[in-house]
């Protein structure tokens, strides 16, 4: 089925109804492959956010009182609906965000798995009984916050819109969802799929710019906020949330090291480096991409030869073509930002091995050939700052202590990857790396339910696991007096 973006809702979804933005403002959706408009979506104002929060607040008590088994049934119903139109959703994200079609399909499949996973966890949001006495009985119970604000980025539009709402909904909260302003179409499609699944007001979708997200964070009736995005924006969310002492989860990206020891197979490590960059799925626009590759000098040349050979085989082009490996970056401002990092690498003296610009055969679109820099100095911008694109910085080292120091030298601490055949070295290194997730001889995949979160500036809290479900609840202690204490 061929997607035409005009077939999807172009209004805000508030309180179970499709409504226009109060001031009539819109945001133009741009196809990043052609740089042409594919229509407009409404831009929610702070007043629109107020309407959405009011609807969510009104629906919250009844949703919290809904038995968890019923909430799980509805979440599974939504998963079934998504499965029924999976190809449409994938094509829409490919059109709107430039994700290769194969990657978009993978996003939809993983979304269904996550919805089903959280539906199955509902009974775990439970309390406990405490040691009591003949005169007292004590227990805890978990209760939802009420209204949750969920703000998501542009790199996996539908996957994040649906799966990032699963835990708060399953925990009994209502949700006000703000998708990224540049990739909002599939979030509105999600609302259409959920329209007659959840009661009115349980899920509300309000596209808009940063000001829309700020209005959600600042609203006093939003008791819980979860944000995925950049460090500067995360700091702003944390500051604004402090005004009302909100519980906040932040997933703020990374500058993730892949540490390759001299006993590793250079060719296998190179293949893992390409896979771990998520080039084929999101053009390196991934918070867990291993964009800093730290390779032992003893195998550096062989590794670089294998890496550039593999990268050179990747096809850049139309993301709707199933033979394409890399599509365009999501929008112009981000494209220019990534190109700025490429230029910075050149200016600071890194050795450009491949890529560095738009492929010659592509005259328009936000395309960037996968780019590899070698001889990167630890002080260079491309070695320290998150680029969020198909750019790899390769640094080399001589001894283990130097490798650990390099790996931990940045402000981020989201993920890390270790390549070695020495089990003792692998465990020793994993303990010393400052990262929330560490792979040994891996390429970014993990079992469903694995907690995901970062150290340092990479964020606060855990997602994708039971920890996330419980984080959308508050623990209440209840003490029952069974006899008159005076007797």
PAKEMI-842670 format. One line per field, with one value per residue (C-alpha): x, y, z; residue number from 1; residue in one letter. Coordinates in Angstrom, 2 decimals, always signed. Each point is the difference from the previous one (the first is absolute). Layout:
! PAKEMI-842670
x: c(X_...)
y: c(Y_...)
z: c(Z_...)
n: c(NUM_...)
res: c(A_...)
! end
This chain:
! PAKEMI-842670
x: c(+0.00_+1.37_-0.27_-1.27_+0.49_-3.24_-1.92_+0.89_-1.44_+1.24_-1.49_+0.88_-1.42_-1.36_-2.56_-0.91_-0.78_+1.82_+0.35_+1.85_+2.75_-1.61_+2.00_-0.06_+3.78_+1.59_+3.37_+0.99_+0.96_+2.94_+0.99_+3.74_+0.72_-1.39_-0.04_-3.61_-3.07_-2.30_-2.52_-0.39_-0.87_-1.47_+2.39_-1.36_+0.18_+0.24_-3.80_-0.36_+2.29_-2.26_-2.99_+1.83_+1.13_-3.53_-1.36_+2.66_-0.64_-3.74_+0.57_+2.68_-2.12_-2.08_+3.04_+1.89_-2.98_-0.15_+1.25_+3.49_-1.20_-2.36_+2.75_+2.17_-2.77_-0.33_+3.75_+0.00_-2.93_+2.06_+2.91_-2.32_-1.18_+3.56_+0.82_-2.94_+1.35_+3.72_+1.01_-1.89_+1.68_+3.44_-0.52_-1.24_+3.13_+2.13_-1.77_+0.03_+3.31_+2.10_+0.52_+0.85_-3.09_+1.63_+0.85_-3.51_-1.45_+2.32_-1.17_-3.65_+0.77_+1.94_-2.81_-2.49_+2.36_+0.43_-3.73_-0.56_+2.91_-1.37_-3.52_+1.41_+1.66_-3.18_-0.31_+3.50_-0.98_-0.74_+0.81_+1.07_-0.99_+2.32_+0.73_-2.79_-1.23_-3.22_-1.20_+1.23_+0.12_+2.12_+0.20_+1.02_-1.83_+1.00_-2.10_+0.33_+1.03_-3.03_+1.08_+3.32_+1.70_+1.94_+2.32_+1.72_+2.67_+0.01_+2.16_-2.56_-3.33_-2.61_+2.01_+0.56_-3.54_-1.57_+2.53_+0.97_-3.66_-0.36_+1.43_-1.86_-3.31_+0.47_+0.79_-3.37_+1.04_-1.49_+2.45_+0.59_+2.40_+2.05_+1.73_+2.94_-1.15_+1.75_-1.39_-3.53_-2.04_+0.22_-0.76_-3.29_-0.58_+0.57_-2.71_-2.36_+0.71_-0.55_-3.03_-2.62_+2.30_+0.67_-2.61_-0.08_+2.84_+2.22_+2.32_+0.40_+2.36_+1.18_+2.69_+1.96_+3.40_+2.08_-2.45_-2.70_+2.19_+0.90_-3.69_-0.52_+2.97_-1.07_-3.64_-0.71_-2.47_+2.65_+1.57_+2.40_+2.14_+2.10_+2.22_+2.26_+2.28_+3.08_+1.93_-0.80_-3.71_+0.20_+1.49_-2.87_-2.53_+1.66_+0.09_-3.64_-1.11_+1.71_-2.52_-2.70_+2.29_-0.90_+1.34_+2.09_+1.56_+2.62_+1.59_+2.49_+2.14_+3.63_+3.47_+0.44_+3.40_+0.76_+3.25_+1.81_+2.89_+2.89_-1.25_-3.29_-0.66_+0.27_-2.48_-2.65_+0.51_-0.37_-3.27_-1.25_+1.04_-2.14_-2.96_+0.38_-0.14_-3.59_+0.84_-2.46_-2.82_+0.33_+3.12_+1.81_-2.78_-0.02_+0.85_+1.82_+2.13_+3.67_+1.24_+3.36_+2.11_+3.07_+2.26_+3.33_+2.86_+1.14_-3.07_-0.92_+0.96_-1.72_-3.11_-0.16_+0.40_-2.89_-2.16_+0.41_-0.58_-3.31_-1.14_+0.80_-2.53_-2.92_-2.52_-1.27_-3.20_-3.78_-1.12_-3.12_+2.23_+0.52_+3.57_+0.94_+2.15_+0.05_-2.67_+0.23_+0.36_-3.32_-0.11_+2.08_+1.16_+1.24_+1.65_+1.89_+1.04_+1.47_+1.79_+1.47_+1.56_+1.45_+1.59_+1.27_+1.70_+1.77_+1.05_+1.33_+2.21_-1.77_+0.63_-3.12_-0.03_-3.39_-3.20_-0.16_-2.78_-3.04_+0.57_+0.56_-2.94_-2.49_-0.77_-2.36_-1.15_+1.75_+2.34_+3.44_+2.25_+1.13_+3.13_+3.08_+2.74_+3.27_+2.88_-2.55_+1.47_-1.91_-0.32_-1.84_-3.71_-0.80_+1.55_-2.03_-3.38_-3.00_-0.32_-3.13_+0.75_+2.03_+3.39_+2.52_+3.09_+2.83_+2.57_+2.93_+1.71_+2.87_-0.82_-3.15_+0.18_+0.15_-3.04_-2.06_+1.00_-1.00_-3.30_-0.98_+1.32_-3.31_-3.02_-2.26_-0.43_-2.80_+1.50_+3.37_+1.26_+3.04_+1.58_+2.42_+0.40_+1.33_-2.87_+1.87_+0.89_-3.60_-1.41_+2.75_-0.59_-3.79_+0.26_+2.19_-2.03_-2.38_-3.07_-3.49_+0.19_+3.18_+0.16_+2.77_+0.59_-3.39_-1.61_-2.82_-2.62_-1.39_-2.75_-3.37_-0.39_+3.67_+0.09_+1.30_+1.32_+3.12_+2.67_+1.27_-1.63_-1.71_-3.00_-2.01_-2.07_-0.52_-2.24_-1.07_-0.38_-1.93_+1.95_-1.75_-3.47_+0.59_+1.40_-3.45_-1.43_+0.40_+0.26_-2.51_+0.33_-3.23_+0.01_-3.14_-0.58_-1.70_-0.52_-0.20_+3.64_-1.08_-1.21)
y: c(+0.00_+3.40_+2.63_+3.47_+2.19_+1.89_-3.13_+0.49_+2.27_+3.59_+1.15_-0.22_-2.98_+1.24_-1.65_-2.59_+2.64_+1.47_+3.75_+2.84_+1.92_+2.89_+2.65_-1.85_-0.30_-2.93_-1.64_-1.01_-3.65_-0.35_-3.19_-0.13_-1.92_+2.68_+3.10_+0.50_+0.58_-2.92_+2.12_+1.63_-1.10_+2.17_+1.69_-0.22_+3.20_+0.12_+0.45_-3.21_-1.77_+1.27_-1.57_-3.30_-0.07_+0.79_-2.87_-2.36_+1.11_-0.58_-3.51_-0.95_-1.23_-2.43_-1.27_-0.55_-1.97_-2.17_-3.49_-0.61_-3.03_+2.28_+2.56_-2.87_-1.19_+3.46_+0.30_-3.34_+1.18_+3.00_-2.33_-2.06_+3.10_+1.11_-3.44_+0.29_+3.21_-0.59_+0.63_+3.30_+1.17_-0.98_+1.81_+3.09_+0.22_-0.55_+2.88_+2.38_-0.84_-1.49_-3.32_-2.85_-2.14_-3.09_+1.98_+1.45_-3.49_-1.09_+2.94_-1.03_-3.63_+0.97_+2.38_-2.87_-2.12_+2.81_+0.61_-3.71_-0.08_+2.81_-1.43_-3.15_+1.93_+1.60_-2.29_+0.90_+3.53_-1.31_+0.76_-2.17_-0.87_+0.95_-1.71_+1.02_-0.63_-1.17_+3.60_+1.24_-1.10_+1.87_-0.22_+2.00_+0.50_+1.60_+2.77_+1.88_+3.65_+1.10_+1.98_-0.83_+2.25_-1.99_+1.92_-1.98_+0.70_-0.34_-3.03_-2.80_+1.85_-2.74_-2.36_+2.67_+1.39_-3.38_-1.90_+2.92_+0.32_-3.70_+0.09_+3.12_-1.25_-3.48_+1.51_+1.80_+3.49_+2.12_+1.46_+3.26_-0.89_+2.55_-1.42_+1.74_+2.95_-1.27_-3.57_+0.14_-1.83_-3.52_+1.18_+1.37_-3.32_-1.69_+2.21_-1.05_-3.67_+0.49_+2.29_-2.62_-2.28_+2.19_+2.12_+3.67_+1.99_-2.98_+0.72_+3.53_+1.00_+3.60_+0.63_+3.20_+1.65_+0.19_+2.48_-2.68_-2.37_+2.78_+0.62_-3.68_-0.04_+3.21_-0.96_-0.57_-2.84_-2.10_-1.94_-2.16_+0.92_-2.19_+1.61_-1.41_+2.43_+2.17_+0.88_+3.76_-0.74_-2.56_+2.59_+2.36_-2.74_-0.72_+3.68_+0.58_-3.20_+1.07_+2.83_-2.57_-2.79_-2.39_-3.51_+0.16_-2.60_+1.24_-1.96_+2.43_-1.88_-0.95_+0.09_-3.72_-1.73_-3.29_-1.27_-2.47_-1.97_-1.44_-3.59_+0.80_-1.01_+3.33_-1.04_-1.15_+3.15_+2.15_-1.71_+0.56_+3.65_+0.53_-1.86_+1.75_+3.41_-0.79_+1.35_-2.23_+0.73_+3.67_+1.41_+0.14_+2.15_-2.25_+0.72_-3.32_+0.16_-0.89_+3.22_-0.02_-2.99_-0.58_-2.54_-1.43_+1.23_-3.56_-0.70_+3.56_-0.20_-3.33_+1.22_+3.27_-1.87_-2.32_+2.85_+2.24_-2.97_-0.81_+3.61_+0.39_-2.70_+1.80_+1.47_+3.53_+1.09_-0.18_-1.44_-1.49_-2.23_-3.28_-0.22_+3.25_-0.20_+3.68_+2.60_+3.73_+1.68_+1.06_+3.75_+2.86_+1.61_-3.34_-0.75_+3.29_-0.71_-3.39_+1.50_+2.54_-2.82_-1.52_+3.32_+0.33_-3.39_+1.11_+3.35_-1.55_-2.42_-3.34_-2.26_-0.45_-3.56_-0.09_+2.01_+3.59_+1.34_-0.65_-2.76_+1.53_-1.81_+1.51_+3.58_+0.79_-1.37_-0.02_-2.85_-0.60_-2.87_-2.03_+1.72_-1.38_+2.13_-1.54_+1.45_+1.83_+1.86_-0.26_+3.79_+0.31_+0.85_-3.15_-2.01_+1.66_+1.22_-2.04_+0.38_-2.14_-0.91_-2.44_+1.20_-2.25_+1.27_-2.54_+0.55_-2.33_-1.02_-2.13_-1.34_-0.89_+2.89_+2.44_-1.64_+0.28_+3.62_+0.83_-1.85_+1.85_+3.42_+1.41_+1.37_-2.78_-3.50_-1.78_-3.12_-1.60_-3.02_-2.16_-2.27_-2.60_-3.78_+0.27_-0.62_+1.46_+3.13_+0.36_-0.08_+2.23_+2.59_-0.14_+0.83_+3.03_+1.52_+2.77_-1.02_-1.24_-2.87_-1.84_-2.59_-2.56_-0.95_+1.49_+2.23_+1.80_-2.71_-0.95_-2.25_+1.66_+1.10_+0.99_+3.25_+2.90_+3.24_+2.08_+1.25_+3.59_+2.37_-2.84_+0.21_-1.09_-3.12_-3.25_-0.92_-3.12_-2.15_-0.68_+2.93_+2.30_-1.31_+0.49_+3.50_+1.10_-0.89_+1.38_-2.21_+0.68_-1.52_-0.94_-0.86_-1.56_-0.05_-3.27_+0.66_+2.96_+0.77_+1.10_-3.49)
z: c(+0.00_-0.98_+2.70_-0.76_+3.03_-0.65_+1.01_+3.65_+2.68_-0.01_+3.29_+3.67_+1.88_+3.33_+2.26_-2.61_-2.66_-3.00_+0.41_-1.68_+1.72_+1.85_-1.86_-3.33_-0.23_-1.84_-0.63_-3.50_-0.47_-2.40_-1.81_+0.80_-3.20_-2.29_+2.24_-1.10_+2.15_+0.71_+1.90_+3.37_+3.52_+2.74_+2.40_+3.54_+2.05_+3.80_+0.01_-2.02_+2.47_+2.78_-1.74_-0.39_+3.63_+1.16_-2.07_+1.33_+3.57_-0.39_-1.35_+2.53_+2.97_-2.05_-1.89_+3.27_+1.33_-3.11_+0.92_-1.31_-1.96_-1.96_-0.62_-1.26_-2.32_-1.52_-0.46_-1.82_-2.13_-1.05_-0.83_-2.22_-1.82_-0.59_-1.41_-2.39_-1.58_+0.61_-3.60_-0.14_+3.19_-1.27_-3.28_+1.81_+2.18_-3.10_-1.72_+2.95_+1.72_-2.79_+1.78_-2.37_-0.52_+1.46_+3.14_+0.24_-0.19_+2.78_+2.11_-0.37_+0.87_+3.12_+1.01_+0.01_+2.11_+2.55_+0.30_+0.62_+2.45_+2.15_-0.20_+1.56_+2.84_+1.35_+3.00_+1.17_+1.02_+3.45_+3.59_+2.90_+3.54_+2.85_+3.32_+2.33_+3.52_+1.65_+0.00_-3.40_-3.61_-2.56_-3.77_-3.04_-3.25_-3.28_-1.48_-3.31_-0.07_-2.00_-3.07_-1.69_-2.54_-2.60_-2.36_-2.75_-2.68_-3.78_-0.65_+0.50_-0.31_+0.25_+2.19_+2.63_-0.24_+0.74_+2.09_+2.25_+1.01_+0.85_+3.53_+1.22_-1.44_+1.45_+3.40_-0.05_-1.09_-2.76_-2.52_-1.84_-2.83_-1.92_-3.08_-1.66_-2.06_-3.15_+0.12_+1.42_-2.62_+1.41_+3.54_-1.33_-1.74_+3.37_+1.48_-2.79_+0.69_+3.74_-0.35_+0.85_+2.00_+3.05_+1.77_-0.99_+1.57_+0.80_-2.95_-1.38_-2.83_-0.40_-2.66_+0.27_+0.47_+3.15_+1.52_-0.08_+1.97_+2.41_+0.65_+0.84_+2.36_+1.74_+0.47_+3.71_-0.72_-1.76_+2.85_-1.98_-3.01_-2.29_-2.61_-2.70_-1.81_+0.31_+3.15_-0.17_-0.39_+2.79_+2.32_-0.86_+0.77_+3.33_+0.98_-0.88_+1.73_+3.20_+0.36_+0.78_+1.34_-2.82_-0.48_-3.19_-2.26_-2.48_-2.85_-1.47_-2.46_-0.01_-1.48_+0.32_-0.12_-1.69_+1.54_-2.26_+1.54_-1.98_+0.33_-1.75_-3.60_-1.89_-2.69_+2.48_+2.06_-3.13_-0.91_+3.55_-0.14_-3.10_+1.52_+3.35_-1.67_-1.09_-3.45_-1.83_+2.40_+0.81_-1.76_+3.33_+1.49_+3.06_+3.61_+0.38_-3.16_+0.60_-1.60_+1.84_-1.00_+2.16_-1.71_+1.16_-2.15_-0.66_-2.17_-0.96_-3.69_-0.58_+1.80_-1.96_-3.28_+0.89_+1.29_-3.05_-2.27_+1.67_+0.15_-3.70_-0.87_+1.68_-2.39_+0.66_-1.70_-0.13_+3.36_-1.61_-2.14_+1.84_-1.32_+1.78_+3.13_+1.01_-0.63_+0.71_+3.37_+1.46_-0.66_-1.34_+3.24_+1.28_-3.35_+0.11_+3.59_-0.94_-3.01_+2.40_+2.02_-3.17_-0.85_+3.57_-0.29_-3.14_+1.46_+3.21_-1.91_+0.11_-3.02_-2.10_-1.35_-1.69_-0.36_+1.16_-2.21_-2.12_-2.60_-3.45_-1.57_+2.46_-0.95_+2.86_+3.32_+3.37_-0.94_+1.47_-1.01_+3.02_+1.25_+1.76_+1.57_+1.18_+2.05_+2.14_+2.94_+3.32_+0.12_-3.32_-0.08_-1.95_+2.85_+2.74_-1.25_-1.12_-3.77_-0.46_-3.57_-2.14_+1.23_+1.75_+1.82_+0.35_+2.76_+0.71_+3.23_+1.30_+3.49_+1.90_+2.45_-2.91_-1.62_+3.19_+0.46_-3.58_+0.31_+3.17_-1.05_-1.33_+1.86_-1.29_+1.38_-1.83_-1.58_-0.70_-1.90_+0.69_-2.59_+1.35_+0.27_+3.57_+2.44_+2.99_-1.94_-1.18_+3.55_+1.35_-2.70_+0.30_+3.71_-0.71_-2.84_+1.00_-1.96_+0.73_-2.51_-0.98_-2.76_-0.26_-3.64_-0.86_-2.59_+1.79_+0.36_+3.42_+1.35_+0.51_+3.60_+0.41_+2.02_-2.10_+1.44_+0.26_+2.36_+0.24_-2.52_-1.83_+2.24_+3.01_+0.49_-1.88_-2.90_-1.88_+3.10_+3.21_+1.47_-2.47_+0.83_+3.73_-0.61_-1.13_+3.42_+3.51_+3.04_+2.78_+3.48_+1.80_+3.69_+1.47_+3.74_+0.91_+3.71_+2.32_+0.85_+3.49_+0.89)
n: c(1_2_3_4_5_6_7_8_9_10_11_12_13_14_15_16_17_18_19_20_21_22_23_24_25_26_27_28_29_30_31_32_33_34_35_36_37_38_39_40_41_42_43_44_45_46_47_48_49_50_51_52_53_54_55_56_57_58_59_60_61_62_63_64_65_66_67_68_69_70_71_72_73_74_75_76_77_78_79_80_81_82_83_84_85_86_87_88_89_90_91_92_93_94_95_96_97_98_99_100_101_102_103_104_105_106_107_108_109_110_111_112_113_114_115_116_117_118_119_120_121_122_123_124_125_126_127_128_129_130_131_132_133_134_135_136_137_138_139_140_141_142_143_144_145_146_147_148_149_150_151_152_153_154_155_156_157_158_159_160_161_162_163_164_165_166_167_168_169_170_171_172_173_174_175_176_177_178_179_180_181_182_183_184_185_186_187_188_189_190_191_192_193_194_195_196_197_198_199_200_201_202_203_204_205_206_207_208_209_210_211_212_213_214_215_216_217_218_219_220_221_222_223_224_225_226_227_228_229_230_231_232_233_234_235_236_237_238_239_240_241_242_243_244_245_246_247_248_249_250_251_252_253_254_255_256_257_258_259_260_261_262_263_264_265_266_267_268_269_270_271_272_273_274_275_276_277_278_279_280_281_282_283_284_285_286_287_288_289_290_291_292_293_294_295_296_297_298_299_300_301_302_303_304_305_306_307_308_309_310_311_312_313_314_315_316_317_318_319_320_321_322_323_324_325_326_327_328_329_330_331_332_333_334_335_336_337_338_339_340_341_342_343_344_345_346_347_348_349_350_351_352_353_354_355_356_357_358_359_360_361_362_363_364_365_366_367_368_369_370_371_372_373_374_375_376_377_378_379_380_381_382_383_384_385_386_387_388_389_390_391_392_393_394_395_396_397_398_399_400_401_402_403_404_405_406_407_408_409_410_411_412_413_414_415_416_417_418_419_420_421_422_423_424_425_426_427_428_429_430_431_432_433_434_435_436_437_438_439_440_441_442_443_444_445_446_447_448_449_450_451_452_453_454_455_456_457_458_459_460_461_462_463_464_465_466_467_468_469_470_471_472_473_474_475_476_477_478_479_480_481_482_483_484_485_486_487)
res: c(X_X_X_X_X_X_X_X_X_X_X_X_X_X_X_X_X_X_X_X_X_X_X_X_X_X_X_X_X_X_X_X_X_X_X_X_X_X_X_X_X_X_X_X_X_X_X_X_X_X_X_X_X_X_X_X_X_X_X_X_X_X_X_X_X_X_X_X_X_X_X_X_X_X_X_X_X_X_X_X_X_X_X_X_X_X_X_X_X_X_X_X_X_X_X_X_X_X_X_X_X_X_X_X_X_X_X_X_X_X_X_X_X_X_X_X_X_X_X_X_X_X_X_X_X_X_X_X_X_X_X_X_X_X_X_X_X_X_X_X_X_X_X_X_X_X_X_X_X_X_X_X_X_X_X_X_X_X_X_X_X_X_X_X_X_X_X_X_X_X_X_X_X_X_X_X_X_X_X_X_X_X_X_X_X_X_X_X_X_X_X_X_X_X_X_X_X_X_X_X_X_X_X_X_X_X_X_X_X_X_X_X_X_X_X_X_X_X_X_X_X_X_X_X_X_X_X_X_X_X_X_X_X_X_X_X_X_X_X_X_X_X_X_X_X_X_X_X_X_X_X_X_X_X_X_X_X_X_X_X_X_X_X_X_X_X_X_X_X_X_X_X_X_X_X_X_X_X_X_X_X_X_X_X_X_X_X_X_X_X_X_X_X_X_X_X_X_X_X_X_X_X_X_X_X_X_X_X_X_X_X_X_X_X_X_X_X_X_X_X_X_X_X_X_X_X_X_X_X_X_X_X_X_X_X_X_X_X_X_X_X_X_X_X_X_X_X_X_X_X_X_X_X_X_X_X_X_X_X_X_X_X_X_X_X_X_X_X_X_X_X_X_X_X_X_X_X_X_X_X_X_X_X_X_X_X_X_X_X_X_X_X_X_X_X_X_X_X_X_X_X_X_X_X_X_X_X_X_X_X_X_X_X_X_X_X_X_X_X_X_X_X_X_X_X_X_X_X_X_X_X_X_X_X_X_X_X_X_X_X_X_X_X_X_X_X_X_X_X_X_X_X_X_X_X_X_X_X_X_X_X_X_X_X_X_X_X_X_X_X_X_X_X_X_X_X_X_X_X_X_X_X_X_X_X_X_X)
! end
